[in-house]
Amino acid sequence: MTIEQTAPVAVDDAALQQKAKDHLWMHFARQSVLEEHGAPIIVKGAGHHIWDSHGRRYFDGLSGLFVVNAGHGRRRLAETAARQAEELAFFPIWSYAHPAAIELADRLADEAPGDLNRVFFSTGGGEAVETAFKLAKYYWKLQGRPTKHKVISRAVAYHGTPQGALAITGIPAMKEMFEPVTPGGFRVPNTNFYRAGEMGFRADPDSPLSEQEQFGIWAADRIEQAIEFEGPETVAAVFLEPVQNSGGCFPPPPGYFQRVREICDRHDVLLVADEVITGFGRIGAMFASSFFGFQPDMITCAKGMTSGYSPIGATIVSDRIYEPFRHGTTAFYHGYTFGGHPVSAAVALENLGIFDEERLVENVRENSPLFRAALERLTDLPIVGDVRGEGYFFGIELVKDKATKETFDDDESERLLRGFLSKALFDAGLYCRADDRGDPVVQLAPPLTIGPAEFDEIEGILRGVLTEAWSRL
């Protein structure tokens, strides 16, 4: 990859910290930490590294926020944005169109599986999920089935912050301060095989299927159970991430999505693949739905579409769902001012061109087993209970007792993750996520450009910090 190499950016850290304390409201953050200690100020990125306002360099082990798939510092993408802004900086796609949005819609339709041929643009992942929720309800109304309005998702799953998307999100602590949320969201077990027994799954030793295959059937059947309990005539859609992020990278057991597809077809329920994180190469295919071999009715996507160089999101829809809108006066009265923004769409097209030229998706597919192997070396540490994930998207679950899988209580998790791990990993040169939405995990989602040498670097930093974490318990 071609990266513009420059010296670290010189800034006045003290002045910026004071302005941040005076005026900046950080997202998903405790403002008290900013008030008391300040916050790391990131001033530059190049390749898979970032620099802070003190000139210190860090490995970006999370691609910003599962976003910078093509790596930092791509002058080519910045120049594309500048050219498009000079030509047409903005125009809405409210009854009008422009070339960049048209070409990007065409490219996304080519990449999406099956007959997902229609693209509705937004400006981010939460808005893409909101779009899919509204569209699912409206679609069934147009079919003369207005009672189909409920949606099913999985426990601990995150699907966004807008009111509708929040109803689909399966993390109670993120919702309670905003209740009552949009009605109609219902939860089923997720696919955390490491904790399957705690969810009520029991393997049949006489079954010809493996335990993971049995668990996949069991977890999928919980979706059917929920549909039947609520009444198929009331359920509009099932929202699932191909690999669930929140809780620590839960991949689907073999056969899981094929069975879910059968269940949705049997009960006339739409299947929405939330690929805001897993889309655009993260799992080893342009869309993880294709990687895992299932056909959704809609895909929601964002993040890696532009590698973060400009914001955009999209809901990609099947011909079946689009059909009622082809005729007469029917319209979907929904949209966003900046949806399909010319600059973002142009950047997305150029970004996907880089994917093609540098074979980034193939790089993930070929090197993922080596990444997994490097992380699995950490299982010799007493604090590491499980390593799971797919592609360049992995979670490391931390435990207090490996033999019993005993996890940390809330106070211990607070001290471990926020009190030590997050800062210690950053100080050691690795930006990643220490998360306790569910059981405590460390999450990794580096740029798709890296390879075996970087896997070893990540493993070495994690080993040192996790060893110290255990000694502090």
N, C-alpha and C positions, 0 to 999 in steps of 0.2 A: 504494500500500500504506500501511497505517496503522502507523506506528512510534512507539513511546513515546520522546520525546526527553528525555534527561536528561544531566546533566553527567557527564564521565568519572568512573569509580569511583575513589575515593581508597583506596589500600591501602599497607601498609608493605612496599615492595619488598624491602628488605634482609632483613627477617624471613622473608618468604616464600621468598626465594632460599636462605636457610640451611636452612629446613625441607625444601625440595626436595632440596638436597644431602644432607641427613641421611637422608631417608626415601623420596623419590619415585623409582620406577623407570619411566622413560619408555619408551614403546613404539617399536620400530624405531629406536632412537637410541643413539648412543655415549654411555655414561654419563660417559666421561672429559671430554666437552665440558661437560656439566652441572657436573661436579666443578670444572673449571678456570674456566669462564667464566659459569656460570649459564645459564638459558634464558629466552627471552621469555615473560613471563607475561601472558596475554590475559585481560582483566577485563570486557570489554563488547563487545556487537555491536549494530549498528542498520543495517538495510537491507543494503547491500553493503560496510559498513565494520566494522572491529574496532578496539579500543583496547587498548594494553598498560598495564602497571602504572605507566609514566611519563607516561601521558596522551597518548601519540603515537597518531595515527590511521593506519590502513592500509586499502588496498583489498583486500577478500577475493576474490582471483582464483581460489580453489580451492573456494569454498563449504565452508570448513572442511576437509573431506576428501571432496569430491564429494557433499556431504550437504545443505547448507542451501539447498535449491532455492528456497524461498519467501522467503529473506532472513532476516536477524537481527532480533530485537526485536519479534516478533509477539505482542503482549499477548493477542490472541485465543486463541492456541494455549496460552499459559501458563494462561489462565483456564479453558480447556477441561480441561486436565490437573488443575487444582485441583478443579473441579466433579466430575470422575469419581472422583478420589481420595476426596472426601468421601462419594460415593455407594457406590462399591465400589472400594477401593484395590487389592485383589488377590483373584483366585481362579483356580486352575489350570483348564486345559481338558483335564485328564486325566479323561475320562468325564463331565465337566460342561461347561457352556457359559455364556457371559454375553452380553448384548446387543451390546456393542461389538465383540467378536470376530466374532459372527454378521454384523453389519452390514458390517464391514470385509471379511470374506470374500466377501460378496455384491457389494460394490463392486469388489473386485479381479477377481472372475470376470467381471463386466460389462466391465471394461477390457481383460482379457487376450484375445489373439486366439483364434479358433476355439473348440474345445471344452475349453479349459483352465478347468475349472469347479470344481476342488477346491483348497482353500488349506490348507497345513500351515504353521503359524506357528512362528517361531523368534525369537531376539533379535538377530540380525545376519546379515550376508552370508555369512561363513564357515560359520555353522551351517546356513544355507539350502543352501549347496553340499554340506555334509556330509550333509544330509537327502536331497538328490537322488541322491548317490552310493549311499547305503545303499538307497534306494528302488529305484533301477535294478537293483541286484543282486538284491534280494528279488523284484521283479516277475518277473524271468526265472526265478527258482526256482519261483515259483507257476505259471509257464507250462510247467514240466517241463523247463527248459533251464538247469540249475544251473551249467554251465560258462561261461555268459556273465557274466563278472565284471570284465573289463578296461575301462578308460576311456581315451579319446584326447583330448588337448588340444593347444594350440599352443605353440611355443617362445616363451619369455619371458613367457608369460601368467601372471597372478596370479589365483588362485581362492580364497585364504584360508589360514589357519594351522592349523586342526584337522588331525589326522593324515590323515584321508581327503582333505580339501580340499588338503592339502599335496602329496599324491601326484598330484593333478591339476595343481597349479601347475608351470609350466614354467621356473622360474628356479633352476638348480642351486645357486647360491651361497646361496639361502635355505633349502635343504633339507639340505645336506651335514652340518651340525652336529646334525641330528636323525635321521640315518639309523641303522638302516634304517626307512624310512617305509612306510606301508601299500602293499603290492604292487599292481601292476596298472595303473599309469599310464604312458602312452606318448605321445610327442611327434611333431608334424608341423610343417612350416613355417607361419609366420604370414602375414599379408597386408600386410607392409610393402613396398609397391610401390617405394618409393625404393631399397630394398636388394634388389629382386627378382633382379637378376643375380647377386648374391653367394650367393643361395640355390639357384642352378642353373637359373633360368627363362631361356628364350631365346624371344623373340617370332618368329613366322613372318611375314616381310614380305608373303607372298602371301595371308595369311588375310584374309577379309572382316571379321573382328572387330578391334576396337581392341586396343592392347597391354594395356590394363587388363582388358578382357574376357578376353583370352587368359590373362592372369595369374590371373584368378579361376578359370578352368577348371583351370589347372595346379595352383593351391593346393588346390582342392577335391579334385582327383584324387589328391593326396598322402594325403588322408584315406582314400580308397578303397584306395590301395596299402597303407596301414598296416593297415586292417581285413583285407585279403586276406592280408597277410603273417602277422599274428597268428592268423588264422582267424576268420571271422565267428561261428563257434559259441562263441568265447571273448570276444567284445567286447559289452559291455552298452550303452555310451553314448559319445557325443561331446559334450564340454563346450566351448562357444565363447561368447565375449563378442561381441555384435553389432559393437561398436567396441572393439578390444583396448586396454586401458589401459596396462599395463606395456610399456615400449619406446617409448611416445609416440604413442598415439591412432592405431591402424591401422584405418581404415574398410574395409568389405568391398568388393572390386571388383564391378562390375556382374555380376549373375548368380551370384555365388559361393554365396550361401546357398540359392538354388534348386537348384543342383547338389548341394550338401551334403545337402539334404533328399532328393533322388532317391537318392543313394548310401546314406543311412541306411535308407531304405525298402527298397532292393534287398537289403540285407544284414541286415534285422531288427535295426537298432541304433537306440537312442533318441537324440534330439537335444535337448540341454539348452542353453537360452540363458541365460547368466549375465548378468543385467541388474541386478546389484547397483549398478553405476554408471549404466548407460544407461537404467534405468527411471525413470519419473515425470518425463518432460518433457525430460530432458537432451539428447536427440537431436532433439526436435521432434515427438514422439508420446508418449503415455503409456507405451508400451513400444516399444523400438527394433525388436523383431521385426516389429511391424506397420509401422513406418516403412520397413523394408527388404523387406517383403512375403514373409515366410516363416513357417511354422507349426512351432514347436517342440513337443516332447512335454512339456517342463517349462520353467518360467521360475523362476530364483532372483532374489530382489530384496530390497532393504533400504533403506539410506541415505535417498534422497529421499522415501520413503513418509511420513515424519513431518517432513521437512526438519530432522531432527536434534533436534527438541524432546523426543523420548523414543525409546529404542532399540526397534527391531523388525525382523524379517526374515520372509520367507515363501518357500515353494516352491509354485508354482502348477502343478497337475498336470492332465493330460488325463483325460477320461472313460475312455479305454482303460486307462490305468494304474491308475485308481481302481477299475475294475470288480471285480477279484478281492476287494477289501476290502468289497464291498457285502453279502457273503453269509456265512452260517455263522459259524464261530469264527475266521476269519482276522483278524488284527490286526497293525498296524505297531508293534512294540514299540520306540518311539523317541519322544523328546520333550524338552522343556526346561521347567524350573520357570516361567520368566518368558515362555515363548512365548505370543503372543497376549495379553499383559498388558493388563488393562482400560484403564489410563491411556494406554499407547502406542497401543492400537487406537482409542480415542476421539480422541486427537491426530491420528492418521493420517486419520481421517474428516474432521476439521475442516480439516486441511491440504489434502486433496484438494478440499474445498469452496472453499478459497481459489484453488486452481488453476482451478476452473471460473469463479468470479466474476471473476477478474482476467485470464483467458485467458492464463495463463503458458505453456502449451504452444504456443499459437498465436504468442505473442511470440517464442519461440525459433525457430519455423519461419519466421516472417516476417523476422526480423533476422539469422539465421545467415549469410546471404550477405554482409551488411555487416560482421559480425564477422570472417569469413574475409578479406574484402578489406582490412580494417584490419591484420590480422596479416601478410598477404602483402606489404604495403608494406615489411616488414622484410627481405624477400629481397634488397633492395639492399645489405644489410650482408654483408661477406665471411664472417662467422661463421655465417650462417643458411643451412643447406643445404636444408631442406624445411619447409613448413607443411602440416599435415594434420589431419583430424578431421571432425567433423560436429556440427551443432547448436550447443550452447554447450560444446563439448568438443574442445579443440585441443591439439596438440603442435607444438613448434618444435624441429627437430633441428639441433644445432650441429655444425659440421664444421671441420676444419683447412684443407681445400682444397676449394673448391666444384667445381672442374673435375673432380677425381678422386673426389669424395665421401669423401676420406680422413678418418677419424674420429680421435679422440684416444686415446692409449694410456691404460692404467690410471692411471699417475702424473699425466699431464696432466689426465685427467678428475677425479682427486681434487683437484688444485689449482684447476681451473676451477670445478667445481660446489660442492664443500664449502669450498674455500679462499677463493673469491671470490663466485660468483654467488648462492648462497642468501642470504648475509648482505647483499650489495649490493642485491639486489632488495627485500629486506625494509626495509633502511635507506632505500631510495628510495620506500617507501610501498606496495609491492605484495607481498602474501602469495600465493605460488604454489608450484609444485614444480619444483625442478631435480633431475633424476633420471638415474641412469646404470644402471638395470636394462635392459641393452641398450646402445644408443648414447646419448650425452648428449642430453637433451631438456629443454626447459622446458614444463611442462604448465599449461593454463588450463582452469578449469571454474567460472566465476563464477555467482552466483545468477541464476535465470531471469528476474528482474525488471529487469535492466539493458537498455540500448539504445545507440544510436550514440554519444552523448556519452561514455559509459563506455568504449566500444571505443577511441575516440581517446585517452582517458586511459591505458588499459592499453598501447596501442601506444607512446605517448610515453615512459612509464617504461621499457619494454623496450628501446626504441631507445637511450636514454641509457646504460643498464647494459650492454647487449651491445656497444655501441661501445667502452666502457671495457674490457670483458673482452677484446676483440680487441687493444686496444693493450697489454695486459699479457702477451699470449702470447709 
